[in-house]
Amino acid sequence: MDLFPAIDLRGGKAVRLYQGDYDQMTVYNADPAAQARAFVEAGAKFLHVVDLDGAKDDTTANMDTIAAIARQGGLYIEVGGGIRDEERIRRYLDLGVNRCILGTVAVKNFAFAADMAQKYGDKIAVGVDMKDGFVAVNGWKEVTPEPGVAFCRRCAAAGVRAVIATDISRDGTLQGTNMELYRELLTIPGLRVTASGGIAAMAELETLQTMGCHAAILGKSIYTGAIDLAEAVRRVQA
């Protein structure tokens, strides 16, 4: 299973939100590039980056920071947050980002997301954020009437190869991830599932690995020390 330590960017700093609430934010590192280097030193091969400013305000304020992280090398980098057109996809890929995550745009303009998935293949993933089981968009501020699992099935049918599924109620809480959600998503043929939100213990990672999850994202758990990243890499990373 691939392990993606997470860097959420706001104002050029590495932060974490509680349940997606921008007003409940903790700054963990003022130098995200240094944070990425620390992840590499712990053995990480992958990195999940979210531009929170992009997700909320559709800006590119953190692009220079993401470019600096990519220039360091040593990590497969996926980036999400405010990617809503092909130009931004190309800009990120040109910076050295390996995969772009389409979130809000995949819901608002499904045909575009399907087209990008067909055109760019493994360089595209869809981020499916769920609140009470329903898809949430626009920085988690708007909840749609479509169930998240149904949307993931629709993505797979359209040729999307990977989804990053987050239960917002668990995100940043260290209360454990939503295992039942991932058990259901893993029944969708041909879809690689990344678990995100609330993973708080090594045992959860091992369970996700046994279930057949393709990847897991680690955020607050590694910043607070609840999970030791180096140990997690040794025990569950493929």
N, C-alpha and C positions, 0 to 999 in steps of 0.2 A: 504494500500500500504506500502511495506517495504521501509525504507529510509536507504541508505548506504552512510554515510559520507566517503570520500575518503582520503586515504593516498598514495601518489605516492612517491616511494622511489628511491633516487639516492645518492649513496655514504653514505648510512645510515641515510640520512636526509629526512624529509618530504618536498616535493617540489611540484610545479605546473608548467606545461608547457603551452605555448600559442600555440594553434592549433597544438599540437604535436611536436613543434620545440624544440629540445634539446638545441639549442643556445638561446632560450628565456625562461629561467627558473628562477623561484623565489623560494627561500628557505623560508618556513613558520615556520618550527620548526626543530631544530637540534636534538630533542629527540622524535622520532615517538611514542614510548611507552607512553610518557607523553601526546602526542596529542590524542592517543587512550583513555587514561583515561579521558581526558576532554570531549570527545564525550560521554563516558558512563555517566559522570556527567550531561550532557545535556539531557540524556534519551535515547540515541541511543542504539539499540539492535543489529545492524548490522554494518559491516565494510568492505569496498572495498579497497583492497591493490593491487597496481601495482608495480612490480619490474621493474623499467625503465632500470636499468642496464642489467637485464636478458633479457628484450625484445630487447634491442639494441645489446648486446654483448654476449648473451647466457651464462652469468655467474650466480653464486649463491652467489654473494657478500653480498646480503641483507638477506640471510636466517636466520642469527642469530638475526637480528632485528625483523624479522617476528616471530621467535620463542619467543622472549621476549614479543611481543604484545600478542601472543596466551596464554602465561603462565599467563597473568594477569586475564584472564577469563572475563565473562560478555558480550561477543560479539560473534555473529555468523560471522565468518570471511571467505570471499572469496578472493582468491589470483590469480593474473594473471601476465604474463610477463615472457617469456622464458620457459614456461612449454611445453616441446616438446617430452617427453618420459614418460613411465609409472613409471620409477624409481623416477622421480621428483614429480609426483603426489603422490606416496606413501610417500615420505619424507615429503611433506607438510601435508598430512593427519595425519601422525605420530606425527607431531609437534602440532596438535590440530586445524589445519585449517579445516573448514567445507566444503569448495567447491573450486575446482580448475577450473580456466578459461583457456580454450584452444583457442589460437588466431591464430598465423601464422601456427601452425602445422595443424589446422583444415582445412586450405586452401591447404597447401602443401601436406598433407597426410590425406585426408578426411576419408579413411577407418579406420585409426588409431583412429581418433576422434569419429567416429561412434561406434567403438569397445569399447572405454573407456566409452562412454555414456551408452552403453548397460551394461557394467560390473559394473560401479560405480553409475549409476542412478543419483539421485539428487546431488551427490557430484561433478558432472561435469556440467559446463556451457560452451557455446561457445561465445567468444567475437568477435563481428562482427564490425570492424571499417571501416567506409565508407568515401571516399573522392569523392566528386562530384557524389555520388550515387554508386560508385564502391568499392569493397572490397580492403582494404589496409593492408599490412602485413609488417613484419620486422621493428617493431617500427615505422610504418606509413610511411616508406621511399619508399615502393614499392606499386604501384597501379596495381591491377589485372584487367582483362577484364570482370570479372563477377559482375553483379549488386548485391548490398548488399541484397535487398529483395529476389531475386531469390535464393541466397545462404542460407538465413534464411529458405526459404521453403524447400530447399534440406536438411538442418539440421533436421528440424521437421520430414520429411519423413524418415530419418535415425534413429529416436528415440531420438534425442537430446530434452531435456525437457525445457531448458532455454537458452535464448540468451541475451547478453548484447550488445545493439546496440548503437554505437557512431557515430555521424556526426562530423568528425574531424574538419571541418570548423567552428563548433560552440564551440569546446572544449576549455575551459579556456578563453573564450571571454566575458562572461556575456552578450551576445547579444540575449539570448533566445534560446530555444531548437527547434529542427525540429519536430513540432507536426505532420505534414503530414506524415513523415516517420513512426512515431509510430502508427498513425491511420491505415496505410497500414499493418504494421507488426502484428497488433492486429487482423487482419482478418485471420491469419494463425491458423488453428485448433490445439489445444493441446500444443501450445508453450507459455511459460511464458516469457514475454518481460520486460527487464529492460531498462529504458531510461537513457542515459548518454550523457553529452556534452552540455554546454551552459545554463543549467537551472539557471535562474537569479532572479526569483520572486516566491513568495508564490502562486500566481494565477496560475502559470504554473504547480506547483505540484498538485494543486486542479484539474486542467483540466486533467492531466495525470491520476489521481486517478479516476475521473469520466469516462474517456475513458476505464478504465479497465486494465491499466498498472500494472504489478505485483510489480514492484519496480522502484526506481529512485536513481541515484547516484548524490551526491552533492559534488562538489569540491571547485572551486574558490569562489563560492557564499557564502559559510559558512566561508571561511578564510578571506574574505574581509568584511563580515558583511551584504552583500546584502540580505541574508536569515539568520534568527536566527534559529539555529538548534533545540533548545529546543521548540520554537514555532512551527516549522515544525513538530516535533515529536508529539506534542499535537494535531495538526490539521489534519494531514493526515496519520500518521502511524497506521496501523491496531492494 
